[in-house]
Every structure is written in structure tokens, then in C-alpha cells.
Amino acid sequence: MLEGKATVEDTDMPAKMQLQATSAASRALDRFDVLDCRSIAAHIKKEFDAIHGPGWQCVVGCSFGCYFTHSKGSFIYFKLESLRFLVFKGAADEQPRPC
């Protein structure tokens, strides 16, 4: 188990939720091959959906770029072993759409 070895790089999550995210990642790495990023991400997403309700997204990999809108208090970006993890709950863009 790799718990406690994650390095949080950016977040607006409460501390308890941060621990849940890094613990879920650690459990996923124990269960799946480190190269199976898709299964690792799916495991974390499903765990967060079960605990915190639907709408969670997870990206796992060595190198990736992204642009997204998230719900306040639901974002974390951290590294664990050789992988980077991005977990967030999506949010609708608040800008009105033209008719």
C-alpha cells in the first residue's frame, strides 16, 4: 500500500476528501498494472461516484494537458509513483448561451 506517499500539487478539496483521493489511487495501483491508466482512472472515478455522488472525472497518466470547469471544493491534482492524477467533479459553464 502506497498511502501517504502522494504529493499534492494543487487542490481545493477538503483535507478528508484529499486523503480519499490519494488512498483510492494507492488502492488502484495495488490492483492494476501501472501502465493500465484507464483501469486505474475508472477505479478512482467509480469510488468517488459511490462516495460523493455521480459526476466525477479522473485522468491518470505520465503526461497530459487539460482544460475543464469543476465544482468548487472538488479538484485535486497529485502525483504518486510515476503517475499524475487529476480528480474533479464537473460543473456546467455558468455563461448564458445565445438563443
N, C-alpha and C positions, 0 to 999 in steps of 0.2 A: 504494500500500500504506500502510495506516494504523498499522502496527506501532509500538509504543512510545507511542502516544497515548491508550491506555486509562487510565482512573482506577479503580483497585480500591477499592471502598467497604467490602467485608467479605469475608473468606475464611478458610478453614482448610486450603487446599490447599498442598502444597509449591510452592516458587518455580518449578520447572521446569513443573509442571502449570498454574500460573497463566499462564505465558508461552504454553503450548499453547492455553489457552482464549482469551486475548486475540488471539493470532495467528489462530486459527480464525475468530474474529469478524471480524477485519480482512479475511481472505480471502473470507468470506461477503458482506461489504459491497462488496467489489470485484466480486463475481459477480452479486449480486441488487440490485434496487431497494431503497432504504432503507425504502420503505413495505411491502415484502413480508416482514414479520416472520416469517410462518410458514415460508417457504423458508429464511430466514436461520437460524432455530432448528433446522430439520430438518438443515441442512448441519452445524451445530456438533454436534448430537446424534450424527449418523452418524459424524462424525470421531472423537468421543470413544469411541463404541461400538467402532470399529475399533481404536483405540489401546489403550484401557483395559478392554475387555470390555463386554458388554451391561449395560443398566440405567440409562444416563444420561438425564437430563431437561434440557431447555433451554427457557427462557422469554425472549422478546425483545419489547420494546415501549417506549413512552414513559412509560406509567403502568400499574402493575399491583400487585395485592396477592396474597399467597400465604401458605400455611401448610403446612409439609412436614417430614418426617423424612429426614435424609440420613446416609449413611455417613461416619464420621469421616475427615477429610482429603480430602473430595470436593466441597466447596462453594466457590463464588465468585460474588460479585455485583459487577459493574463497569459503568461507562458508557464508551461510545465513540461519538463524534459525538453525535447527538441521542437515541440509544437506550440503554436499560438492558438488561443481560444477566444472567441467573441460570442457572448451570450447576451441577448436582449429581447425585450418584448416589443413587438412592432406597434406603431401608432400611426393613425391617419394624419396626413398633412392637413394642418388647420387652415390653409389658404382656400378661400372660396373659388370654385370653378366657374368659368364664364358659361352663360347659357347658350 
